[in-house]
Amino acid sequence: MSGRACRLQVKVVPGASRAEVVGLLGAAVKIRVAAPPEGGQANRAVCALLADRLGLPLAQVTVVSGPASPNKVIGLVGIAETEAKARLLG
């Protein structure tokens, strides 16, 4: 692990037809997931999508704040914020 870490603001839209990174919404990255917002399913889907798109182990992607809100802060270990946004939005 490189020792890099960041926090990424995201806006989550659960119950979408497919999981995808939509783009920027203000300072937040807008993400759609097919999972419903019940029982943490959408949170797990967001973490899995980000881990896959960023090439990080799932354990290095966590919901830091906003678990019951569509506006969340996701903690990422092993990547800088600028690199994370470039990979997600590029």
KEKE-978724 format. One record per atom (N, C-alpha, C, O, CB): atom name; x, y, z. Coordinates in steps of 0.05 Angstrom, whole numbers, m for minus. Glycine has a CB too. Layout:
! KEKE-978724
<rec 'CA'; <X; Y; Z>>
...
This chain:
! KEKE-978724
<rec 'N'; <17; m24; 0>>
<rec 'CA'; <0; 0; 0>>
<rec 'C'; <18; 25; 0>>
<rec 'O'; <39; 25; 13>>
<rec 'CB'; <m19; 0; 24>>
<rec 'N'; <9; 45; m14>>
<rec 'CA'; <26; 69; m18>>
<rec 'C'; <24; 88; 5>>
<rec 'O'; <41; 106; 7>>
<rec 'CB'; <18; 83; m43>>
<rec 'N'; <5; 86; 23>>
<rec 'CA'; <2; 104; 45>>
<rec 'C'; <m17; 127; 38>>
<rec 'O'; <m23; 144; 55>>
<rec 'CB'; <28; 114; 53>>
<rec 'N'; <m25; 130; 13>>
<rec 'CA'; <m43; 151; 5>>
<rec 'C'; <m72; 144; 14>>
<rec 'O'; <m79; 121; 15>>
<rec 'CB'; <m42; 155; m26>>
<rec 'N'; <m87; 165; 20>>
<rec 'CA'; <m115; 161; 28>>
<rec 'C'; <m129; 187; 22>>
<rec 'O'; <m118; 208; 22>>
<rec 'CB'; <m117; 152; 58>>
<rec 'N'; <m156; 185; 19>>
<rec 'CA'; <m172; 209; 15>>
<rec 'C'; <m200; 203; 23>>
<rec 'O'; <m208; 181; 29>>
<rec 'CB'; <m170; 218; m14>>
<rec 'N'; <m216; 224; 23>>
<rec 'CA'; <m245; 223; 27>>
<rec 'C'; <m258; 234; 3>>
<rec 'O'; <m251; 256; m6>>
<rec 'CB'; <m253; 238; 54>>
<rec 'N'; <m277; 220; m7>>
<rec 'CA'; <m291; 228; m32>>
<rec 'C'; <m321; 233; m25>>
<rec 'O'; <m334; 216; m14>>
<rec 'CB'; <m288; 206; m53>>
<rec 'N'; <m330; 257; m33>>
<rec 'CA'; <m359; 263; m29>>
<rec 'C'; <m374; 250; m53>>
<rec 'O'; <m366; 253; m76>>
<rec 'CB'; <m364; 294; m28>>
<rec 'N'; <m396; 236; m46>>
<rec 'CA'; <m412; 224; m67>>
<rec 'C'; <m441; 230; m62>>
<rec 'O'; <m450; 234; m39>>
<rec 'CB'; <m407; 193; m68>>
<rec 'N'; <m456; 230; m83>>
<rec 'CA'; <m486; 232; m82>>
<rec 'C'; <m496; 206; m95>>
<rec 'O'; <m490; 201; m118>>
<rec 'CB'; <m497; 258; m98>>
<rec 'N'; <m510; 190; m79>>
<rec 'CA'; <m519; 164; m88>>
<rec 'C'; <m548; 164; m95>>
<rec 'O'; <m565; 174; m80>>
<rec 'CB'; <m513; 143; m66>>
<rec 'N'; <m554; 152; m118>>
<rec 'CA'; <m582; 148; m127>>
<rec 'C'; <m587; 117; m127>>
<rec 'O'; <m579; 104; m146>>
<rec 'CB'; <m587; 161; m155>>
<rec 'N'; <m600; 107; m106>>
<rec 'CA'; <m605; 78; m105>>
<rec 'C'; <m629; 71; m123>>
<rec 'O'; <m645; 88; m130>>
<rec 'CB'; <m610; 69; m76>>
<rec 'N'; <m632; 45; m129>>
<rec 'CA'; <m654; 35; m144>>
<rec 'C'; <m654; 42; m173>>
<rec 'O'; <m674; 41; m187>>
<rec 'CB'; <m680; 45; m132>>
<rec 'N'; <m630; 48; m184>>
<rec 'CA'; <m628; 55; m212>>
<rec 'C'; <m628; 29; m229>>
<rec 'O'; <m627; 7; m218>>
<rec 'CB'; <m601; 71; m218>>
<rec 'N'; <m630; 32; m255>>
<rec 'CA'; <m631; 9; m272>>
<rec 'C'; <m604; m5; m274>>
<rec 'O'; <m602; m29; m280>>
<rec 'CB'; <m641; 16; m300>>
<rec 'N'; <m582; 10; m270>>
<rec 'CA'; <m556; m1; m270>>
<rec 'C'; <m537; 15; m253>>
<rec 'O'; <m543; 38; m246>>
<rec 'CB'; <m545; m3; m299>>
<rec 'N'; <m514; 3; m246>>
<rec 'CA'; <m494; 17; m230>>
<rec 'C'; <m475; 32; m248>>
<rec 'O'; <m464; 20; m267>>
<rec 'CB'; <m479; m3; m211>>
<rec 'N'; <m471; 58; m242>>
<rec 'CA'; <m453; 73; m258>>
<rec 'C'; <m445; 99; m244>>
<rec 'O'; <m459; 109; m226>>
<rec 'CB'; <m466; 80; m285>>
<rec 'N'; <m422; 109; m252>>
<rec 'CA'; <m413; 135; m243>>
<rec 'C'; <m424; 155; m264>>
<rec 'O'; <m417; 153; m288>>
<rec 'CB'; <m381; 137; m240>>
<rec 'N'; <m440; 174; m255>>
<rec 'CA'; <m454; 192; m273>>
<rec 'C'; <m436; 216; m281>>
<rec 'O'; <m434; 223; m304>>
<rec 'CB'; <m480; 202; m261>>
<rec 'N'; <m423; 228; m261>>
<rec 'CA'; <m407; 252; m265>>
<rec 'C'; <m406; 268; m240>>
<rec 'O'; <m412; 258; m218>>
<rec 'CB'; <m418; 268; m288>>
<rec 'N'; <m399; 293; m242>>
<rec 'CA'; <m398; 311; m219>>
<rec 'C'; <m425; 325; m215>>
<rec 'O'; <m439; 332; m234>>
<rec 'CB'; <m376; 332; m222>>
<rec 'N'; <m432; 328; m189>>
<rec 'CA'; <m455; 343; m181>>
<rec 'C'; <m445; 362; m160>>
<rec 'O'; <m444; 355; m136>>
<rec 'CB'; <m479; 324; m170>>
<rec 'N'; <m437; 386; m167>>
<rec 'CA'; <m423; 404; m149>>
<rec 'C'; <m396; 392; m144>>
<rec 'O'; <m381; 387; m163>>
<rec 'CB'; <m439; 408; m123>>
<rec 'N'; <m389; 389; m118>>
<rec 'CA'; <m363; 377; m111>>
<rec 'C'; <m364; 347; m108>>
<rec 'O'; <m344; 334; m105>>
<rec 'CB'; <m353; 389; m85>>
<rec 'N'; <m389; 336; m109>>
<rec 'CA'; <m393; 307; m105>>
<rec 'C'; <m393; 292; m131>>
<rec 'O'; <m400; 302; m152>>
<rec 'CB'; <m419; 302; m90>>
<rec 'N'; <m385; 267; m129>>
<rec 'CA'; <m387; 248; m152>>
<rec 'C'; <m414; 235; m150>>
<rec 'O'; <m420; 222; m130>>
<rec 'CB'; <m363; 227; m152>>
<rec 'N'; <m430; 237; m171>>
<rec 'CA'; <m457; 225; m171>>
<rec 'C'; <m455; 196; m181>>
<rec 'O'; <m443; 190; m202>>
<rec 'CB'; <m477; 241; m189>>
<rec 'N'; <m467; 178; m165>>
<rec 'CA'; <m465; 150; m171>>
<rec 'C'; <m493; 138; m169>>
<rec 'O'; <m509; 143; m151>>
<rec 'CB'; <m447; 135; m151>>
<rec 'N'; <m500; 122; m189>>
<rec 'CA'; <m525; 107; m189>>
<rec 'C'; <m519; 77; m183>>
<rec 'O'; <m500; 66; m193>>
<rec 'CB'; <m541; 110; m216>>
<rec 'N'; <m536; 65; m166>>
<rec 'CA'; <m533; 36; m161>>
<rec 'C'; <m561; 24; m163>>
<rec 'O'; <m581; 36; m157>>
<rec 'CB'; <m520; 31; m133>>
<rec 'N'; <m561; m1; m171>>
<rec 'CA'; <m586; m16; m173>>
<rec 'C'; <m598; m25; m146>>
<rec 'O'; <m622; m29; m144>>
<rec 'CB'; <m583; m40; m191>>
<rec 'N'; <m581; m27; m127>>
<rec 'CA'; <m589; m37; m100>>
<rec 'C'; <m608; m17; m87>>
<rec 'O'; <m606; 7; m90>>
<rec 'CB'; <m564; m42; m82>>
<rec 'N'; <m627; m28; m71>>
<rec 'CA'; <m645; m10; m56>>
<rec 'C'; <m631; 2; m32>>
<rec 'O'; <m610; m9; m23>>
<rec 'CB'; <m670; m26; m48>>
<rec 'N'; <m642; 23; m21>>
<rec 'CA'; <m629; 36; 2>>
<rec 'C'; <m635; 23; 29>>
<rec 'O'; <m629; 34; 50>>
<rec 'CB'; <m638; 64; 3>>
<rec 'N'; <m645; m1; 29>>
<rec 'CA'; <m652; m15; 54>>
<rec 'C'; <m629; m33; 64>>
<rec 'O'; <m615; m46; 47>>
<rec 'CB'; <m677; m31; 51>>
<rec 'N'; <m624; m33; 90>>
<rec 'CA'; <m605; m52; 102>>
<rec 'C'; <m577; m48; 93>>
<rec 'O'; <m561; m67; 94>>
<rec 'CB'; <m614; m79; 96>>
<rec 'N'; <m569; m25; 84>>
<rec 'CA'; <m542; m20; 76>>
<rec 'C'; <m535; m31; 48>>
<rec 'O'; <m511; m31; 40>>
<rec 'CB'; <m523; m31; 96>>
<rec 'N'; <m555; m41; 33>>
<rec 'CA'; <m549; m53; 7>>
<rec 'C'; <m537; m33; m12>>
<rec 'O'; <m518; m39; m27>>
<rec 'CB'; <m575; m65; m4>>
<rec 'N'; <m548; m9; m13>>
<rec 'CA'; <m538; 12; m31>>
<rec 'C'; <m509; 20; m23>>
<rec 'O'; <m492; 24; m40>>
<rec 'CB'; <m556; 37; m31>>
<rec 'N'; <m504; 22; 3>>
<rec 'CA'; <m477; 28; 12>>
<rec 'C'; <m457; 7; 3>>
<rec 'O'; <m435; 14; m7>>
<rec 'CB'; <m476; 31; 43>>
<rec 'N'; <m464; m18; 6>>
<rec 'CA'; <m446; m39; m3>>
<rec 'C'; <m442; m39; m33>>
<rec 'O'; <m420; m43; m43>>
<rec 'CB'; <m458; m67; 5>>
<rec 'N'; <m463; m32; m48>>
<rec 'CA'; <m461; m31; m77>>
<rec 'C'; <m443; m7; m86>>
<rec 'O'; <m427; m10; m105>>
<rec 'CB'; <m489; m27; m90>>
<rec 'N'; <m445; 15; m72>>
<rec 'CA'; <m428; 38; m78>>
<rec 'C'; <m399; 31; m73>>
<rec 'O'; <m382; 37; m89>>
<rec 'CB'; <m436; 63; m61>>
<rec 'N'; <m393; 19; m50>>
<rec 'CA'; <m366; 11; m43>>
<rec 'C'; <m355; m9; m64>>
<rec 'O'; <m332; m7; m72>>
<rec 'CB'; <m365; m1; m15>>
<rec 'N'; <m371; m28; m72>>
<rec 'CA'; <m362; m48; m91>>
<rec 'C'; <m357; m35; m118>>
<rec 'O'; <m337; m41; m131>>
<rec 'CB'; <m383; m70; m94>>
<rec 'N'; <m374; m17; m127>>
<rec 'CA'; <m370; m3; m153>>
<rec 'C'; <m345; 14; m152>>
<rec 'O'; <m329; 13; m171>>
<rec 'CB'; <m395; 15; m159>>
<rec 'N'; <m341; 29; m130>>
<rec 'CA'; <m317; 46; m129>>
<rec 'C'; <m291; 29; m127>>
<rec 'O'; <m271; 35; m140>>
<rec 'CB'; <m318; 64; m104>>
<rec 'N'; <m292; 7; m112>>
<rec 'CA'; <m269; m11; m110>>
<rec 'C'; <m262; m22; m138>>
<rec 'O'; <m238; m22; m145>>
<rec 'CB'; <m274; m34; m91>>
<rec 'N'; <m282; m30; m152>>
<rec 'CA'; <m277; m41; m179>>
<rec 'C'; <m266; m20; m198>>
<rec 'O'; <m247; m25; m212>>
<rec 'CB'; <m303; m53; m190>>
<rec 'N'; <m279; 3; m199>>
<rec 'CA'; <m270; 24; m218>>
<rec 'C'; <m243; 36; m211>>
<rec 'O'; <m228; 45; m229>>
<rec 'CB'; <m291; 46; m218>>
<rec 'N'; <m236; 35; m185>>
<rec 'CA'; <m210; 47; m177>>
<rec 'C'; <m188; 26; m174>>
<rec 'O'; <m165; 33; m169>>
<rec 'CB'; <m214; 61; m150>>
<rec 'N'; <m195; 1; m177>>
<rec 'CA'; <m175; m20; m174>>
<rec 'C'; <m165; m23; m146>>
<rec 'O'; <m141; m29; m141>>
<rec 'CB'; <m152; m14; m192>>
<rec 'N'; <m183; m20; m127>>
<rec 'CA'; <m176; m22; m98>>
<rec 'C'; <m189; m47; m86>>
<rec 'O'; <m211; m54; m95>>
<rec 'CB'; <m183; 4; m83>>
<rec 'N'; <m177; m59; m66>>
<rec 'CA'; <m191; m80; m51>>
<rec 'C'; <m215; m68; m38>>
<rec 'O'; <m215; m45; m28>>
<rec 'CB'; <m172; m93; m31>>
<rec 'N'; <m237; m84; m36>>
<rec 'CA'; <m261; m74; m24>>
<rec 'C'; <m257; m64; 5>>
<rec 'O'; <m270; m45; 14>>
<rec 'CB'; <m282; m96; m24>>
<rec 'N'; <m239; m76; 19>>
<rec 'CA'; <m233; m68; 47>>
<rec 'C'; <m222; m40; 49>>
<rec 'O'; <m222; m28; 71>>
<rec 'CB'; <m214; m88; 60>>
<rec 'N'; <m212; m29; 27>>
<rec 'CA'; <m200; m2; 27>>
<rec 'C'; <m220; 19; 19>>
<rec 'O'; <m213; 42; 15>>
<rec 'CB'; <m176; m1; 9>>
<rec 'N'; <m246; 12; 17>>
<rec 'CA'; <m267; 31; 9>>
<rec 'C'; <m289; 29; 30>>
<rec 'O'; <m302; 8; 33>>
<rec 'CB'; <m278; 25; m20>>
<rec 'N'; <m293; 50; 45>>
<rec 'CA'; <m313; 50; 67>>
<rec 'C'; <m330; 75; 68>>
<rec 'O'; <m321; 96; 59>>
<rec 'CB'; <m299; 46; 94>>
<rec 'N'; <m354; 72; 78>>
<rec 'CA'; <m371; 95; 82>>
<rec 'C'; <m363; 108; 109>>
<rec 'O'; <m366; 96; 130>>
<rec 'CB'; <m402; 87; 82>>
<rec 'N'; <m352; 132; 107>>
<rec 'CA'; <m343; 147; 131>>
<rec 'C'; <m365; 162; 144>>
<rec 'O'; <m367; 162; 169>>
<rec 'CB'; <m320; 166; 123>>
<rec 'N'; <m382; 174; 128>>
<rec 'CA'; <m405; 188; 140>>
<rec 'C'; <m429; 188; 120>>
<rec 'O'; <m425; 185; 96>>
<rec 'CB'; <m398; 217; 147>>
<rec 'N'; <m453; 191; 131>>
<rec 'CA'; <m477; 191; 115>>
<rec 'C'; <m488; 164; 107>>
<rec 'O'; <m498; 162; 85>>
<rec 'CB'; <m472; 207; 91>>
<rec 'N'; <m485; 143; 124>>
<rec 'CA'; <m495; 117; 115>>
<rec 'C'; <m524; 116; 109>>
<rec 'O'; <m533; 99; 93>>
<rec 'CB'; <m489; 97; 137>>
<rec 'N'; <m541; 133; 121>>
<rec 'CA'; <m570; 133; 115>>
<rec 'C'; <m578; 156; 98>>
<rec 'O'; <m602; 161; 94>>
<rec 'CB'; <m585; 134; 142>>
<rec 'N'; <m559; 170; 87>>
<rec 'CA'; <m564; 194; 70>>
<rec 'C'; <m555; 189; 41>>
<rec 'O'; <m536; 173; 37>>
<rec 'CB'; <m551; 219; 82>>
<rec 'N'; <m567; 202; 22>>
<rec 'CA'; <m557; 200; m5>>
<rec 'C'; <m530; 214; m9>>
<rec 'O'; <m515; 209; m27>>
<rec 'CB'; <m577; 211; m25>>
<rec 'N'; <m524; 233; 9>>
<rec 'CA'; <m499; 247; 9>>
<rec 'C'; <m480; 234; 28>>
<rec 'O'; <m484; 235; 52>>
<rec 'CB'; <m502; 278; 15>>
<rec 'N'; <m459; 222; 18>>
<rec 'CA'; <m440; 207; 34>>
<rec 'C'; <m412; 216; 31>>
<rec 'O'; <m405; 229; 11>>
<rec 'CB'; <m442; 177; 27>>
<rec 'N'; <m395; 209; 50>>
<rec 'CA'; <m366; 212; 47>>
<rec 'C'; <m355; 184; 48>>
<rec 'O'; <m359; 169; 66>>
<rec 'CB'; <m354; 231; 70>>
<rec 'N'; <m340; 178; 27>>
<rec 'CA'; <m328; 151; 24>>
<rec 'C'; <m298; 154; 29>>
<rec 'O'; <m284; 171; 18>>
<rec 'CB'; <m333; 139; m4>>
<rec 'N'; <m288; 137; 47>>
<rec 'CA'; <m259; 136; 52>>
<rec 'C'; <m246; 117; 33>>
<rec 'O'; <m254; 94; 30>>
<rec 'CB'; <m254; 128; 82>>
<rec 'N'; <m224; 126; 21>>
<rec 'CA'; <m209; 109; 2>>
<rec 'C'; <m180; 108; 12>>
<rec 'O'; <m168; 129; 16>>
<rec 'CB'; <m210; 121; m27>>
<rec 'N'; <m169; 84; 15>>
<rec 'CA'; <m142; 80; 23>>
<rec 'C'; <m126; 70; m1>>
<rec 'O'; <m134; 50; m14>>
<rec 'CB'; <m140; 61; 48>>
<rec 'N'; <m104; 83; m6>>
<rec 'CA'; <m86; 73; m28>>
<rec 'C'; <m88; 90; m53>>
<rec 'O'; <m77; 83; m74>>
<rec 'CB'; <m93; 45; m34>>
<rec 'N'; <m103; 112; m52>>
<rec 'CA'; <m106; 129; m75>>
<rec 'C'; <m111; 158; m66>>
<rec 'O'; <m124; 163; m46>>
<rec 'CB'; <m129; 119; m93>>
<rec 'N'; <m100; 177; m81>>
<rec 'CA'; <m105; 205; m76>>
<rec 'C'; <m131; 214; m89>>
<rec 'O'; <m141; 202; m108>>
<rec 'CB'; <m81; 223; m87>>
<rec 'N'; <m143; 235; m78>>
<rec 'CA'; <m169; 245; m89>>
<rec 'C'; <m168; 252; m118>>
<rec 'O'; <m186; 246; m133>>
<rec 'CB'; <m179; 268; m72>>
<rec 'N'; <m147; 266; m126>>
<rec 'CA'; <m145; 274; m154>>
<rec 'C'; <m143; 250; m173>>
<rec 'O'; <m155; 250; m194>>
<rec 'CB'; <m120; 293; m159>>
<rec 'N'; <m128; 230; m165>>
<rec 'CA'; <m126; 206; m181>>
<rec 'C'; <m153; 191; m181>>
<rec 'O'; <m161; 180; m202>>
<rec 'CB'; <m104; 187; m170>>
<rec 'N'; <m166; 189; m158>>
<rec 'CA'; <m192; 176; m157>>
<rec 'C'; <m212; 189; m175>>
<rec 'O'; <m226; 175; m191>>
<rec 'CB'; <m203; 176; m128>>
<rec 'N'; <m214; 215; m175>>
<rec 'CA'; <m233; 229; m192>>
<rec 'C'; <m226; 226; m221>>
<rec 'O'; <m243; 224; m238>>
<rec 'CB'; <m235; 259; m185>>
<rec 'N'; <m200; 227; m227>>
<rec 'CA'; <m192; 223; m255>>
<rec 'C'; <m200; 195; m266>>
<rec 'O'; <m209; 193; m288>>
<rec 'CB'; <m161; 227; m258>>
<rec 'N'; <m197; 175; m249>>
<rec 'CA'; <m204; 148; m258>>
<rec 'C'; <m234; 145; m260>>
<rec 'O'; <m244; 132; m279>>
<rec 'CB'; <m194; 127; m238>>
<rec 'N'; <m249; 157; m242>>
<rec 'CA'; <m278; 154; m242>>
<rec 'C'; <m291; 171; m264>>
<rec 'O'; <m311; 162; m276>>
<rec 'CB'; <m290; 162; m216>>
<rec 'N'; <m281; 194; m270>>
<rec 'CA'; <m293; 212; m289>>
<rec 'C'; <m280; 213; m316>>
<rec 'O'; <m291; 225; m334>>
<rec 'CB'; <m294; 240; m277>>
<rec 'N'; <m257; 201; m318>>
<rec 'CA'; <m242; 202; m343>>
<rec 'C'; <m250; 184; m365>>
<rec 'O'; <m239; 184; m386>>
<rec 'CB'; <m214; 197; m338>>
